[in-house]
Amino acid sequence: MGRARGWARLALALVAGCAAVVFSGLLDSGGWLILLTGFAGLALAGAGVWWMLAHRGGARLLGGLLAVAAPVGVMVLYAASGLWVVAVGALALWAAALASARSALRSLRRPRGMHTRKAPPPKRPVLLMNVRSGGGKVERFDLVKRAEALGARVIVLGPDTYPDPVEVARQAVADGADLLGVAGGDGTQALVASVAADHGLPFLVIAAGTRNHFAMDLGLDRADPVHSLEALTNGVELRVDLGDVGGRPFVNTVSFGAYAEIVQSPEYRDAKAATALEHLPDLLAGEGGTVLDVHTDDTHLYAPQALLVSNNPYARADPLGGGRRPRLDTGQLGVIGVRVEGPGQAAELVLLGERASGITSVTSRRVTVEASEGHIPVAVDGEALDLPVPVVCTLRPRALRVRVPHHRPGAPYAPPTVDWRRIVALALGRTDTRTTQETHDV
């Protein structure tokens, strides 16, 4: 607690310093007006992004210009007024305050990862390798020969034929496999992982997909998938949760709403950005999109424009930033709902991020999504599907045994969201039991 209290007090001192720098720089006439103009510029940039996404034609062009011109105008204004030194100094102090506050929260509890246990090497491992995943990583890293040299039986999926990976995995189990593994994308990982979980077998993740979110949160080396093969000879096991949506497994996320609607388009795979820009105006305006009615354990969300249900919650619910999950064994689904109505809320989202009123972030053991249509578009680990309503998302707690290398990079640190009320309480010596019981790190 002593170390955490020290970081908290330093954070508050830096905040005070930031305020002093800003105040001293604004004593001149017009200083406060310039400051308010800066905030207005940021809000205009957010509104411009909204107009760019929610409209077509001239309105989209004007929105794009506003999104670029507003922050540029703010920088020019600060430079011309001589306040740029004040702005740079204040930003530096604020960044240092945030870093200190996060260090305070992190110091409340020693970082600990998911529990691992020793397990003997498999004797008859079977690995499925998708040669089309990740732009051809299987061939580029010569994974087939490397795996076979370690005693694994390799089944190649594609490029000419692509059998059902579930049936292939089940047949491998019937033939005596004592480990299943996949070199491929997260969608294929989930399907084969479900077979492994059903039979109580360990599962090996080889980061040979495009993004490899599951591998990242397991702490694997995404840049070098060969490193994952070391688990065959020198590995440990993790017990992680496995998601289920309408009877289909998932390891990362299930998306509803705008993203799920967009990925249904045949043009999406070849032109992601252009396809998204073409469909977003109708979806954000509520025209042509599915109206969702979402129930969690304790919350009701009506008509979110986008809904993300994840296998364990993300460290931050900021829709503008990349996310990762600190743990994969909490037994809880993460739920993030987004509803932005108009440029005002878009500006709020830019300024406040995950604390904006348009963002709802909760955890739940069960999520039920209903709609007036009989089927709704759903993106399961990035793959487009149409599922019958109601769509029910649940977890199979600690159902999957994942074998990982004993020596691996580890998952990157996800800084916790800073709650300044907790920082003040900590600096004053008050014990925040909620904080000390939460784990933000791996």
Secondary structure, DSSP 8 states (H G I E B T S, - for coil): -HHHHHHHHHHHHHHHHHHHHHHHHT-STTHHHHHHHHHHHHHHHHHHHHHHHH--HHHHHHHHHHHHHHHHHHHHHHHHHT-HHHHHHHHHHHHHHHHHHHHHHHHTS------EEE----SSEEEEEETTGGGTHHHHTTHHHHHHHTT-EEEEE-SS----HHHHHHHHHHTT-SEEEEEE-HHHHHHHHHHHHHTT-EEEEEE-SSS-HHHHHTT--SS-GGGGGGGGTSEEEEEEEEEEETTEEESSEEEEEHHHHHHTSTTTTT-HHHHHHHHHHHHHTTSSS---EEE-SS-EEES-SEEEEEES--S---TTS----S-S-SS-EEEEEE---HHHHHHHHHHHGGGSTTEEEEEESEEEEE-SSSEEEEEETTEEEEEESSEEEEEEEEEEEEEEESS------------HHHHHHHHTT---HHHHH-----
